[in-house]
Amino acid sequence: MAIEPTGKNLTDMKIKVDEDVHTNTESKIDQIINISVKTEENTAWKNRETLVISIELLPPLSIGDFLLETKLIYIIPIAVTTLIVLWISKKIDRVKEYRSLNADDLLNADATIIAGVLIFLTIGSVEFSQIINKIGILTASIVLPFAMAGVRMLIKGAVESLGIKLMTAGFIYMMTSVVVIGFVNL
């Protein structure tokens, strides 16, 4: 806004939307609003200087871009899994029927899930990009609770409460991760 010597306020606002927003490799959140200020000579007002403020607005982020840029792609599955496992773990401690489960069957389930995740990572890594890389990290982290449950069962030689809790956490984490990956790919 410029103030004319007569006291009137004049505003000349130009809004420019960048068409190449999706090809830029910088963080999109940092570029939603770009403000620059420069001084120009104003010939209309008897060679006085004018302060020009430029505001550049980018198109809004998609849900996938928002999840990736704010790192919520990692936070949401961990938070949801933690809350649900804390609630379920109390019930697992009260129920002793899990002792009748066969450790070999649970180890086979763990191995099958880990193998499936690794196949998914191999197929997903054919095309390398930042988005695939971030999804790959999330997908690879699915293996962790299942691997921990399998190692725990191998060490103890039997099914125990902690192993069941880790498998439960793995299933919940896998489900929430798949939902978050689905939103990223919208």
N, C-alpha and C positions, 0 to 999 in steps of 0.2 A: 504494500500500500504506500502511496506517495502522498505527501501533504503539499498541496499547491500553495503559493504565497497568499492566495485569497482566502485560505482557510478551508477550502473544499477538500474532501478526501476522494482520490481517484484510485481505482483498483483495476489492474490488468492481470488477470489470472489465466495461466495456461496450464492445462493438465495433459500430460503426455503419458500414455500407457505403452510400455515397452512390449513389442510383439515377440521378441526373442527371449522371453523370460525363462522358458524351459530349457534353453541350450546353455544357460549360464551355469558355471560350476560352483559359484559362490553360494553361501547360504541364502535361501530365499527369504527367510524371516528378517534378516538384516536389511533387505532391500524392499520391503513393502512400501515404505515411505522414504523417499530420498529428498532432502531439502538442501538447496545450495543458495548462497547469498553472494551477490556481486554488486559492485558500484559501476554505473554507466553514466555517461554524460547525456543530459536531457536537453535537446535543442529546442523543444517546444516551450521550455520555461527559462528562456534567456540564458542558456549555457550553464544551468545549475546541474549538480550531480543528483542522480536518482539511485536509490537503493532498490535493486531488483531481487526478489525472492522467488526462486523456482521450486515448485513442489512436484515431485514425480511419484505417482501412485501405480503400483503394480496390481495385476489382477489378484483376486483372493486365492489363497492356497487351497488345494484340494485336500480331502481328508488324509489321503496317503502322504502327501507332501508335509502336512502338519504333523502327522505321526513320526515321520522320518526326521524332520528338522528339530522337533522338540525332544527327541529321544524317547518319546512315549512308547515307541515300538518295543522297547526293552522293559520299561517300567510297568506297563499295564499287565503283561502276563505274570510278572513276579508278584505284583501287588495282589492280583486276583487269586493266584495260587496260594500265597501266604495266608490270606484271609480264609479261604475255603479249607485248607489243610489244618489250620488251627482249630477250626470248628469241627472238622471230621475226626481229627486225631483223638479227641476226647471220647468219641464214640468207638473208635478202634480199640482203645485201651479197655473199654467195658466189655467188648465182645471177644470171646476167646475161640470162636469157630474158625478163625484164620489158621489156627494150629493144625487143623485137619487138611490144609492145603499141602500139596506136594511141592517141595522146593524145586525139583527138576522141571515141573510145569511152569513155575514162575520164572525160572532162569531161561527157559525156552521163550517165554513171552518177552522177557527183557531183551534177549538176543534178536528176536524177530523185529521188535520195535527199533532197536539200534540199527540193524541192517537196513530197515526201511528208511530211516532218517538219512543214513549215509547214501543210499541210492537217490533219494530226493535231492540231497546236496549235489551229487554228481550230475544229475540231470539239470538242476538249476544253475550250475556254474558254467554251462556251455557259453552263455553270453555274459561277458564281464562288464559290469557297470556299478556305479555307486549304490544303486537301489538293490541290485542282486547281492552285492557284498554285505549290505546291512541285513537283508533278509537271511542270508547265509549264516551270519553270526547268530541270529535268533534261532534259526533251525538247528544249528550245531549244538546250541545250549540245551535243546530238548533231550539230548543223549545223557546229560549229566545225572539227573535223578534216577534214571533206569540203570545206568552203570553203577552208581553208588548202591542201589538196592541189590543188584546182582553180586557185587563184591561183598556186601554185608552178609548175604545168604551163603556165599561160598566160605567166608571166614567162620561163620557160626555153624554151618552145616545143617541149618534148619530154618524154617520160616519163623520170623519173630515180628513183633510189633513195629519196630523201626523200619524193617524192610518193606512191610506193607504200607507204612506211611510214606516212604520214599517212592514206591510205585504209584500210590495215589497222587502224590505231588506231581510225578511225571505225567500221568494221564491228564490232570487238570492243566498243567503247564502246556502240554501239547495242544489241548483243545483251545485254550485262550490264545496261544501263539498262532494257530491256524486261522482263527477269527481275525486277529490283528493283521496277519499277512493278507487275508482277503480284503480288508479295508485299504491296505496300502496299494493293492492292485486295482482298485476301482478307477 
